[in-house]
């Protein structure tokens, strides 16, 4: 890869890292470190929007159930890490499960000894359950054309929301609280405590950045080109030999896994989760965020999702939050349908040209050298008439 191409690929990631560091240092200097809590939550919501961007912007499918996948991951981890298994006793396979890291002994908020599933094992269970449910929904729906996936995921979200509200195991309308912290590595713990606020913020930034880079590589690969071909014309893509159902299912399952992963991290960070996370309005909000950031613009979706969710979580608009949120989305979609970063990039290029910087062309067109030397370039294609077919 040429040097300029490598720089062009690494520049967005470097800018993201610099911006994330600058925001944290600015909040620390102004004494507003507490705002990192809402910013970290907004970054976890951005993971859901990025997964949905892959489905909508590149595969051309609409999902109205990503809020349910977020809740599915969060509730799975919350139930497994808070449900007491002390009735299993100290013998049997319990010591082996503890040694394997599948069970963990801890104390609850009142000092009672509990035996629960470890956060790592709960995370794996949440990811497996999310993938299984996504396959169960996507396999029949994605083999059909039209809006069947949107209808199926909408129904799935409604079912999950009603089940959570009616289930005592899931805490009904109160949700689940007291979810334990999650020790990832030495010195790195997913929790909402004040001393760990900055480390959790950088952890969320790292997850978003890794997701952005992974999805960017995916959409520029053979799989990404196949997904874009399906988006532009499913019949044409099938005629070219692309297994449209298989590619759409893979994209949908990957996006569901990202939503479930975000739900797990969000739940351990906030220490709880409620049934509103699986509501239909949440899923519609994710779709609107993807549209505001640009359907096929990963960086734009990450930026707009983080910014708008942060403003909503901070309560900047009070009781008019939904109205202002909708008005902003209408303006963004109307004025910048490809996302806010596209017109910003165009403005920066015009500014650079005025300053005298001229970008080098990536490739030289055929016939350019001949045109510069004054010679007539040879034609690439000559069309001649045939007798009986309109030839002169």
C-alpha positions as a Markdown table, in Angstrom:
| # | Residue | x | y | z |
|---|---|---|---|---|
| 1 | Unk | 0.0 | 0.0 | 0.0 |
| 2 | Unk | 1.5 | 3.4 | -0.9 |
| 3 | Unk | 2.5 | 5.7 | 1.9 |
| 4 | Unk | -0.2 | 8.3 | 1.2 |
| 5 | Unk | -2.9 | 5.6 | 1.3 |
| 6 | Unk | -1.6 | 4.3 | 4.6 |
| 7 | Unk | -1.7 | 7.9 | 6.0 |
| 8 | Unk | -5.2 | 8.4 | 4.6 |
| 9 | Unk | -6.4 | 5.2 | 6.3 |
| 10 | Unk | -4.7 | 6.0 | 9.7 |
| 11 | Unk | -5.7 | 9.6 | 9.8 |
| 12 | Unk | -9.4 | 9.2 | 11.0 |
| 13 | Unk | -8.3 | 6.8 | 13.8 |
| 14 | Unk | -5.6 | 9.2 | 14.9 |
| 15 | Unk | -8.1 | 12.1 | 14.9 |
| 16 | Unk | -10.5 | 10.0 | 16.9 |
| 17 | Unk | -7.9 | 9.2 | 19.5 |
| 18 | Unk | -6.8 | 12.8 | 19.8 |
| 19 | Unk | -10.4 | 14.0 | 20.1 |
| 20 | Unk | -11.2 | 11.4 | 22.8 |
| 21 | Unk | -8.1 | 12.4 | 24.8 |
| 22 | Unk | -8.8 | 16.1 | 24.3 |
| 23 | Unk | -12.4 | 15.7 | 25.6 |
| 24 | Unk | -11.3 | 13.9 | 28.7 |
| 25 | Unk | -8.5 | 16.4 | 29.5 |
| 26 | Unk | -10.9 | 19.3 | 28.9 |
| 27 | Unk | -13.5 | 17.9 | 31.3 |
| 28 | Unk | -10.8 | 17.3 | 33.9 |
| 29 | Unk | -9.5 | 20.8 | 33.5 |
| 30 | Unk | -13.0 | 22.3 | 33.9 |
| 31 | Unk | -14.0 | 20.0 | 36.8 |
| 32 | Unk | -16.7 | 18.3 | 34.8 |
| 33 | Unk | -15.4 | 14.8 | 35.0 |
| 34 | Unk | -18.8 | 13.6 | 36.1 |
| 35 | Unk | -20.0 | 14.1 | 32.5 |
| 36 | Unk | -17.8 | 11.2 | 31.4 |
| 37 | Unk | -20.4 | 8.9 | 32.8 |
| 38 | Unk | -23.0 | 10.0 | 30.3 |
| 39 | Unk | -20.4 | 10.1 | 27.5 |
| 40 | Unk | -19.4 | 6.5 | 28.2 |
| 41 | Unk | -23.0 | 5.4 | 28.1 |
| 42 | Unk | -23.4 | 7.3 | 24.8 |
| 43 | Unk | -20.4 | 5.5 | 23.4 |
| 44 | Unk | -21.9 | 2.1 | 24.2 |
| 45 | Unk | -25.1 | 3.2 | 22.4 |
| 46 | Unk | -22.9 | 4.1 | 19.4 |
| 47 | Unk | -21.8 | 0.5 | 19.2 |
| 48 | Unk | -25.4 | -0.5 | 18.5 |
| 49 | Unk | -25.7 | 2.2 | 15.8 |
| 50 | Unk | -22.5 | 1.0 | 14.1 |
| 51 | Unk | -23.8 | -2.5 | 13.9 |
| 52 | Unk | -27.1 | -1.2 | 12.5 |
| 53 | Unk | -25.2 | 0.9 | 10.0 |
| 54 | Unk | -23.7 | -2.3 | 8.5 |
| 55 | Unk | -27.2 | -3.8 | 8.0 |
| 56 | Unk | -28.9 | -0.6 | 6.7 |
| 57 | Unk | -26.1 | 1.3 | 4.9 |
| 58 | Unk | -24.3 | -1.6 | 3.3 |
| 59 | Unk | -26.7 | -4.6 | 3.2 |
| 60 | Unk | -29.7 | -2.5 | 2.4 |
| 61 | Unk | -31.9 | -4.1 | 5.2 |
| 62 | Unk | -33.9 | -2.4 | 7.9 |
| 63 | Unk | -34.0 | -3.7 | 11.5 |
| 64 | Unk | -36.4 | -2.4 | 14.1 |
| 65 | Unk | -35.2 | -4.7 | 16.9 |
| 66 | Unk | -31.7 | -3.7 | 17.8 |
| 67 | Unk | -32.9 | -2.3 | 21.1 |
| 68 | Unk | -34.1 | -5.8 | 21.9 |
| 69 | Unk | -30.7 | -7.3 | 21.1 |
| 70 | Unk | -29.1 | -4.7 | 23.4 |
| 71 | Unk | -31.5 | -5.6 | 26.2 |
| 72 | Unk | -31.1 | -9.3 | 25.5 |
| 73 | Unk | -27.3 | -9.1 | 26.1 |
| 74 | Unk | -27.7 | -6.9 | 29.1 |
| 75 | Unk | -30.4 | -8.9 | 30.8 |
| 76 | Unk | -28.6 | -12.2 | 30.1 |
| 77 | Unk | -25.5 | -11.0 | 31.9 |
| 78 | Unk | -27.5 | -9.3 | 34.7 |
| 79 | Unk | -29.6 | -12.4 | 35.5 |
| 80 | Unk | -26.7 | -14.7 | 35.5 |
| 81 | Unk | -24.4 | -12.5 | 37.6 |
| 82 | Unk | -27.1 | -11.6 | 40.2 |
| 83 | Unk | -29.0 | -14.9 | 40.6 |
| 84 | Unk | -27.8 | -16.8 | 43.7 |
| 85 | Unk | -26.6 | -20.4 | 43.1 |
| 86 | Unk | -25.7 | -21.1 | 46.7 |
| 87 | Unk | -28.2 | -23.9 | 46.7 |
| 88 | Unk | -25.7 | -26.0 | 44.7 |
| 89 | Unk | -23.7 | -26.3 | 47.8 |
| 90 | Unk | -19.9 | -26.4 | 48.2 |
| 91 | Unk | -19.4 | -29.9 | 46.8 |
| 92 | Unk | -20.0 | -31.5 | 43.5 |
| 93 | Unk | -18.8 | -29.6 | 40.4 |
| 94 | Unk | -18.8 | -26.2 | 42.1 |
| 95 | Unk | -15.0 | -26.2 | 42.9 |
| 96 | Unk | -14.2 | -27.1 | 39.4 |
| 97 | Unk | -16.5 | -24.5 | 38.0 |
| 98 | Unk | -14.9 | -21.9 | 40.2 |
| 99 | Unk | -11.4 | -22.9 | 39.1 |
| 100 | Unk | -12.5 | -22.7 | 35.5 |
| 101 | Unk | -13.8 | -19.2 | 36.1 |
| 102 | Unk | -17.4 | -20.0 | 35.3 |
| 103 | Unk | -18.7 | -19.4 | 38.9 |
| 104 | Unk | -17.7 | -16.6 | 41.3 |
| 105 | Unk | -18.3 | -16.0 | 45.0 |
| 106 | Unk | -19.1 | -12.5 | 46.1 |
| 107 | Unk | -21.1 | -10.3 | 48.4 |
| 108 | Unk | -24.2 | -8.4 | 47.6 |
| 109 | Unk | -25.0 | -4.8 | 48.7 |
| 110 | Unk | -26.0 | -6.0 | 52.1 |
| 111 | Unk | -23.0 | -8.2 | 52.8 |
| 112 | Unk | -24.7 | -11.6 | 52.0 |
| 113 | Unk | -22.5 | -14.2 | 50.4 |
| 114 | Unk | -23.6 | -15.1 | 46.9 |
| 115 | Unk | -22.5 | -17.7 | 44.3 |
| 116 | Unk | -23.2 | -16.5 | 40.8 |
| 117 | Unk | -22.0 | -17.0 | 37.3 |
| 118 | Unk | -18.9 | -15.0 | 36.6 |
| 119 | Unk | -19.1 | -11.9 | 34.3 |
| 120 | Unk | -16.9 | -13.5 | 31.7 |
| 121 | Unk | -19.1 | -16.6 | 31.5 |
| 122 | Unk | -22.2 | -14.4 | 31.4 |
| 123 | Unk | -20.7 | -12.4 | 28.6 |
| 124 | Unk | -20.1 | -15.5 | 26.5 |
| 125 | Unk | -23.6 | -16.7 | 27.3 |
| 126 | Unk | -25.1 | -13.4 | 26.2 |
| 127 | Unk | -23.2 | -13.4 | 22.9 |
| 128 | Unk | -24.2 | -17.0 | 22.1 |
| 129 | Unk | -27.8 | -16.3 | 22.9 |
| 130 | Unk | -27.7 | -13.1 | 20.8 |
| 131 | Unk | -26.3 | -15.0 | 17.8 |
| 132 | Unk | -28.8 | -17.8 | 18.2 |
| 133 | Unk | -31.8 | -15.5 | 18.3 |
| 134 | Unk | -30.5 | -13.4 | 15.4 |
| 135 | Unk | -30.1 | -16.6 | 13.3 |
| 136 | Unk | -33.6 | -17.8 | 14.3 |
| 137 | Unk | -35.1 | -14.5 | 13.2 |
| 138 | Unk | -32.9 | -13.7 | 10.3 |
| 139 | Unk | -32.8 | -17.1 | 8.5 |
| 140 | Unk | -36.5 | -17.1 | 7.4 |
| 141 | Unk | -36.9 | -13.3 | 7.1 |
| 142 | Unk | -33.8 | -12.6 | 5.1 |
| 143 | Unk | -34.5 | -15.3 | 2.5 |
| 144 | Unk | -37.5 | -13.2 | 1.4 |
| 145 | Unk | -37.4 | -9.8 | -0.2 |
| 146 | Unk | -39.1 | -6.6 | 1.0 |
| 147 | Unk | -39.6 | -5.4 | 4.5 |
| 148 | Unk | -40.0 | -8.8 | 6.2 |
| 149 | Unk | -36.9 | -8.3 | 8.4 |
| 150 | Unk | -38.2 | -5.0 | 9.6 |
| 151 | Unk | -41.6 | -6.6 | 10.5 |
| 152 | Unk | -39.9 | -9.6 | 12.1 |
| 153 | Unk | -37.5 | -7.5 | 14.2 |
| 154 | Unk | -40.3 | -5.1 | 15.3 |
| 155 | Unk | -42.4 | -8.0 | 16.5 |
| 156 | Unk | -39.4 | -9.5 | 18.3 |
| 157 | Unk | -38.7 | -6.2 | 20.1 |
| 158 | Unk | -42.3 | -6.0 | 21.2 |
| 159 | Unk | -42.3 | -9.6 | 22.5 |
| 160 | Unk | -39.0 | -9.1 | 24.4 |
| 161 | Unk | -40.3 | -5.8 | 26.0 |
| 162 | Unk | -43.6 | -7.5 | 27.1 |
| 163 | Unk | -41.8 | -10.5 | 28.5 |
| 164 | Unk | -39.4 | -8.4 | 30.5 |
| 165 | Unk | -42.2 | -6.4 | 32.0 |
| 166 | Unk | -44.1 | -9.6 | 33.0 |
| 167 | Unk | -41.1 | -11.6 | 34.3 |
| 168 | Unk | -40.3 | -11.6 | 37.9 |
| 169 | Unk | -36.9 | -13.1 | 37.1 |
| 170 | Unk | -36.0 | -10.0 | 35.1 |
| 171 | Unk | -37.4 | -7.6 | 37.8 |
| 172 | Unk | -40.5 | -6.7 | 35.8 |
| 173 | Unk | -40.9 | -3.0 | 35.4 |
| 174 | Unk | -38.1 | -2.2 | 37.9 |
| 175 | Unk | -35.5 | -4.1 | 35.9 |
| 176 | Unk | -32.4 | -5.5 | 37.6 |
| 177 | Unk | -30.0 | -3.6 | 39.9 |
| 178 | Unk | -26.9 | -4.6 | 41.8 |
| 179 | Unk | -25.1 | -6.0 | 38.8 |
| 180 | Unk | -21.5 | -6.6 | 39.9 |
| 181 | Unk | -18.4 | -5.0 | 38.4 |
| 182 | Unk | -16.6 | -6.8 | 35.7 |
| 183 | Unk | -12.8 | -7.2 | 36.1 |
| 184 | Unk | -11.4 | -7.5 | 32.5 |
| 185 | Unk | -7.7 | -7.2 | 33.2 |
| 186 | Unk | -5.5 | -6.2 | 36.1 |
| 187 | Unk | -6.4 | -2.7 | 36.9 |
| 188 | Unk | -9.2 | -2.4 | 34.4 |
| 189 | Unk | -12.7 | -2.9 | 35.7 |
| 190 | Unk | -16.1 | -2.2 | 34.1 |
| 191 | Unk | -18.0 | -0.2 | 36.7 |
| 192 | Unk | -19.5 | 3.2 | 37.3 |
| 193 | Unk | -17.4 | 4.1 | 40.3 |
| 194 | Unk | -15.8 | 7.6 | 40.4 |
| 195 | Unk | -12.1 | 6.5 | 40.4 |
| 196 | Unk | -12.7 | 4.2 | 37.4 |
| 197 | Unk | -14.6 | 6.8 | 35.4 |
| 198 | Unk | -11.7 | 7.8 | 33.1 |
| 199 | Unk | -10.5 | 4.3 | 32.5 |
| 200 | Unk | -14.0 | 3.2 | 31.6 |
| 201 | Unk | -14.3 | 6.1 | 29.2 |
| 202 | Unk | -11.1 | 5.1 | 27.4 |
| 203 | Unk | -12.3 | 1.5 | 27.4 |
| 204 | Unk | -15.5 | 2.5 | 25.6 |
| 205 | Unk | -13.6 | 4.7 | 23.2 |
| 206 | Unk | -11.3 | 1.8 | 22.4 |
| 207 | Unk | -14.2 | -0.5 | 21.8 |
| 208 | Unk | -15.8 | 2.0 | 19.4 |
| 209 | Unk | -12.5 | 2.6 | 17.6 |
| 210 | Unk | -11.8 | -1.1 | 17.2 |
| 211 | Unk | -15.4 | -1.6 | 15.9 |
| 212 | Unk | -14.9 | 1.2 | 13.4 |
| 213 | Unk | -11.7 | -0.2 | 12.1 |
| 214 | Unk | -13.0 | -3.7 | 11.9 |
| 215 | Unk | -16.2 | -2.6 | 10.0 |
| 216 | Unk | -14.2 | -0.4 | 7.7 |
| 217 | Unk | -12.0 | -3.3 | 6.7 |
| 218 | Unk | -15.0 | -5.5 | 6.3 |
| 219 | Unk | -16.9 | -3.1 | 4.0 |
| 220 | Unk | -13.8 | -2.7 | 1.8 |
| 221 | Unk | -13.3 | -6.4 | 1.5 |
| 222 | Unk | -14.9 | -9.0 | -0.8 |
| 223 | Unk | -17.7 | -9.4 | 1.7 |
| 224 | Unk | -18.4 | -5.7 | 1.9 |
| 225 | Unk | -18.5 | -5.4 | -1.9 |
| 226 | Unk | -21.0 | -8.3 | -2.0 |
| 227 | Unk | -23.2 | -6.5 | 0.6 |
| 228 | Unk | -23.1 | -3.3 | -1.4 |
| 229 | Unk | -24.0 | -5.2 | -4.6 |
| 230 | Unk | -27.0 | -6.7 | -2.7 |
| 231 | Unk | -28.0 | -3.2 | -1.5 |
| 232 | Unk | -27.8 | -1.7 | -5.0 |
| 233 | Unk | -29.7 | -4.6 | -6.6 |
| 234 | Unk | -30.5 | -7.9 | -5.1 |
| 235 | Unk | -31.6 | -9.5 | -8.3 |
| 236 | Unk | -28.5 | -8.4 | -10.1 |
| 237 | Unk | -26.3 | -9.6 | -7.3 |
| 238 | Unk | -28.0 | -13.0 | -7.3 |
| 239 | Unk | -27.4 | -13.1 | -11.1 |
| 240 | Unk | -23.7 | -12.6 | -10.5 |
| 241 | Unk | -23.6 | -15.7 | -8.3 |
| 242 | Unk | -23.7 | -13.9 | -4.9 |
| 243 | Unk | -25.5 | -15.9 | -2.2 |
| 244 | Unk | -27.7 | -13.0 | -1.1 |
| 245 | Unk | -29.4 | -14.7 | 1.8 |
| 246 | Unk | -26.2 | -15.9 | 3.3 |
| 247 | Unk | -24.5 | -12.5 | 3.2 |
| 248 | Unk | -27.5 | -10.7 | 4.6 |
| 249 | Unk | -27.7 | -13.2 | 7.4 |
| 250 | Unk | -24.1 | -12.8 | 8.3 |
| 251 | Unk | -24.3 | -9.0 | 8.4 |
| 252 | Unk | -27.5 | -9.2 | 10.5 |
| 253 | Unk | -25.9 | -11.6 | 13.0 |
| 254 | Unk | -22.8 | -9.5 | 13.3 |
| 255 | Unk | -24.8 | -6.4 | 14.0 |
| 256 | Unk | -26.9 | -8.3 | 16.6 |
| 257 | Unk | -23.7 | -9.4 | 18.3 |
| 258 | Unk | -22.4 | -5.8 | 18.5 |
| 259 | Unk | -25.7 | -4.8 | 20.1 |
| 260 | Unk | -25.6 | -7.6 | 22.6 |
| 261 | Unk | -22.0 | -6.8 | 23.5 |
| 262 | Unk | -22.9 | -3.2 | 24.0 |
| 263 | Unk | -25.7 | -4.2 | 26.3 |
| 264 | Unk | -23.4 | -6.4 | 28.4 |
| 265 | Unk | -20.8 | -3.6 | 28.9 |
| 266 | Unk | -23.5 | -1.0 | 29.5 |
| 267 | Unk | -25.2 | -3.1 | 32.2 |
| 268 | Unk | -22.0 | -3.8 | 34.1 |
| 269 | Unk | -21.0 | -0.1 | 33.8 |
| 270 | Unk | -24.3 | 1.3 | 35.1 |
| 271 | Unk | -24.9 | -1.6 | 37.5 |
| 272 | Unk | -28.4 | -2.4 | 36.2 |
| 273 | Unk | -30.8 | -2.4 | 33.2 |
| 274 | Unk | -34.5 | -1.7 | 32.7 |
| 275 | Unk | -37.1 | -3.0 | 30.2 |
| 276 | Unk | -37.2 | 0.4 | 28.4 |
| 277 | Unk | -34.0 | -0.6 | 26.6 |
| 278 | Unk | -36.0 | -3.1 | 24.6 |
| 279 | Unk | -38.8 | -0.7 | 23.7 |
| 280 | Unk | -39.8 | 0.0 | 20.1 |
| 281 | Unk | -39.0 | 3.7 | 20.5 |
| 282 | Unk | -35.4 | 2.8 | 21.4 |
| 283 | Unk | -35.0 | 0.7 | 18.2 |
| 284 | Unk | -36.6 | 3.5 | 16.1 |
| 285 | Unk | -34.1 | 5.9 | 17.7 |
| 286 | Unk | -31.2 | 3.8 | 16.6 |
| 287 | Unk | -32.5 | 3.7 | 13.0 |
| 288 | Unk | -32.9 | 7.5 | 13.1 |
| 289 | Unk | -29.3 | 7.9 | 14.4 |
| 290 | Unk | -28.0 | 5.9 | 11.5 |
| 291 | Unk | -29.9 | 8.0 | 9.0 |
| 292 | Unk | -28.6 | 11.2 | 10.6 |
| 293 | Unk | -25.0 | 10.0 | 10.5 |
| 294 | Unk | -25.2 | 8.8 | 6.9 |
| 295 | Unk | -26.5 | 5.4 | 6.0 |
| 296 | Unk | -23.1 | 4.2 | 4.7 |
| 297 | Unk | -20.9 | 6.5 | 6.7 |
| 298 | Unk | -19.4 | 4.7 | 9.7 |
| 299 | Unk | -17.5 | 7.6 | 11.1 |
| 300 | Unk | -20.5 | 9.9 | 10.7 |
| 301 | Unk | -22.8 | 7.4 | 12.5 |
| 302 | Unk | -20.4 | 7.1 | 15.4 |
| 303 | Unk | -20.1 | 10.9 | 15.7 |
| 304 | Unk | -23.8 | 11.7 | 15.5 |
| 305 | Unk | -24.9 | 8.8 | 17.7 |
| 306 | Unk | -22.4 | 9.7 | 20.5 |
| 307 | Unk | -23.2 | 13.4 | 20.3 |
| 308 | Unk | -27.0 | 13.2 | 20.2 |
| 309 | Unk | -27.2 | 10.4 | 22.8 |
| 310 | Unk | -24.9 | 12.4 | 25.1 |
| 311 | Unk | -27.1 | 15.5 | 24.8 |
| 312 | Unk | -30.2 | 13.3 | 25.5 |
| 313 | Unk | -28.6 | 11.7 | 28.6 |
| 314 | Unk | -27.4 | 15.0 | 30.0 |
| 315 | Unk | -31.0 | 16.3 | 29.7 |
| 316 | Unk | -30.1 | 19.4 | 27.8 |
| 317 | Unk | -33.6 | 19.7 | 26.3 |
| 318 | Unk | -35.6 | 18.6 | 29.3 |
| 319 | Unk | -39.1 | 17.4 | 28.6 |
| 320 | Unk | -38.7 | 18.5 | 25.0 |
| 321 | Unk | -36.0 | 16.0 | 24.4 |
| 322 | Unk | -37.9 | 13.8 | 21.9 |
| 323 | Unk | -39.2 | 16.9 | 20.0 |
| 324 | Unk | -35.7 | 18.5 | 19.7 |
| 325 | Unk | -34.1 | 15.2 | 18.9 |
| 326 | Unk | -36.6 | 14.7 | 16.0 |
| 327 | Unk | -36.1 | 18.3 | 14.8 |
| 328 | Unk | -32.4 | 17.9 | 14.7 |
| 329 | Unk | -32.7 | 14.6 | 12.8 |
| 330 | Unk | -35.0 | 16.2 | 10.2 |
| 331 | Unk | -32.5 | 19.0 | 9.7 |
| 332 | Unk | -29.5 | 16.6 | 9.4 |
| 333 | Unk | -31.2 | 14.3 | 7.0 |
| 334 | Unk | -32.5 | 17.2 | 4.9 |
| 335 | Unk | -29.3 | 19.2 | 4.7 |
| 336 | Unk | -26.7 | 16.4 | 4.9 |
| 337 | Unk | -28.3 | 13.2 | 3.7 |
| 338 | Unk | -24.8 | 11.5 | 3.5 |
| 339 | Unk | -23.9 | 12.5 | 7.0 |
| 340 | Unk | -22.3 | 15.7 | 8.5 |
| 341 | Unk | -18.7 | 14.5 | 7.7 |
| 342 | Unk | -19.2 | 14.5 | 4.0 |
| 343 | Unk | -19.9 | 18.3 | 3.6 |
| 344 | Unk | -17.3 | 18.9 | 6.2 |
| 345 | Unk | -14.7 | 17.0 | 4.1 |
| 346 | Unk | -15.7 | 18.9 | 1.0 |
| 347 | Unk | -15.3 | 22.2 | 2.8 |
| 348 | Unk | -11.8 | 21.2 | 4.1 |
| 349 | Unk | -10.8 | 20.2 | 0.5 |
| 350 | Unk | -11.9 | 23.6 | -0.9 |
| 351 | Unk | -10.1 | 25.4 | 1.9 |
| 352 | Unk | -6.9 | 23.4 | 1.1 |
| 353 | Unk | -7.2 | 24.2 | -2.6 |
| 354 | Unk | -7.5 | 27.9 | -1.8 |
| 355 | Unk | -4.4 | 27.6 | 0.3 |
| 356 | Unk | -2.5 | 26.3 | -2.7 |
| 357 | Unk | -2.4 | 22.6 | -1.8 |
| 358 | Unk | -3.1 | 20.4 | -4.8 |
| 359 | Unk | -3.8 | 16.7 | -4.1 |
| 360 | Unk | -2.0 | 14.2 | -6.3 |
| 361 | Unk | -4.2 | 12.0 | -8.5 |
| 362 | Unk | -4.5 | 8.4 | -7.4 |
| 363 | Unk | -4.1 | 7.0 | -10.9 |
| 364 | Unk | -3.3 | 8.2 | -14.3 |
| 365 | Unk | -6.0 | 7.8 | -16.9 |
| 366 | Unk | -5.2 | 6.0 | -20.1 |
| 367 | Unk | -4.3 | 8.4 | -22.9 |
| 368 | Unk | -3.1 | 11.2 | -20.5 |
| 369 | Unk | 0.5 | 10.9 | -21.4 |
| 370 | Unk | -0.3 | 11.1 | -25.1 |
| 371 | Unk | -2.5 | 14.1 | -24.5 |
| 372 | Unk | 0.3 | 15.9 | -22.7 |
| 373 | Unk | 2.8 | 15.1 | -25.5 |
| 374 | Unk | 0.4 | 16.6 | -28.1 |
| 375 | Unk | -0.3 | 13.3 | -29.8 |
| 376 | Unk | -3.8 | 12.1 | -30.4 |
| 377 | Unk | -4.7 | 9.3 | -28.0 |
| 378 | Unk | -5.7 | 6.1 | -29.7 |
| 379 | Unk | -9.4 | 5.2 | -29.3 |
| 380 | Unk | -10.2 | 2.4 | -26.8 |
| 381 | Unk | -13.3 | 1.2 | -28.6 |
| 382 | Unk | -14.3 | 1.5 | -32.2 |
| 383 | Unk | -17.9 | 0.9 | -33.2 |
| 384 | Unk | -18.6 | 0.1 | -36.9 |
| 385 | Unk | -22.0 | -0.3 | -38.5 |
| 386 | Unk | -23.0 | -3.6 | -40.1 |
| 387 | Unk | -25.1 | -3.9 | -43.3 |
| 388 | Unk | -28.7 | -4.1 | -42.5 |
| 389 | Unk | -28.3 | -2.6 | -39.0 |
| 390 | Unk | -28.4 | 1.1 | -39.8 |
| 391 | Unk | -24.8 | 1.4 | -41.3 |
| 392 | Unk | -24.3 | 4.3 | -43.7 |
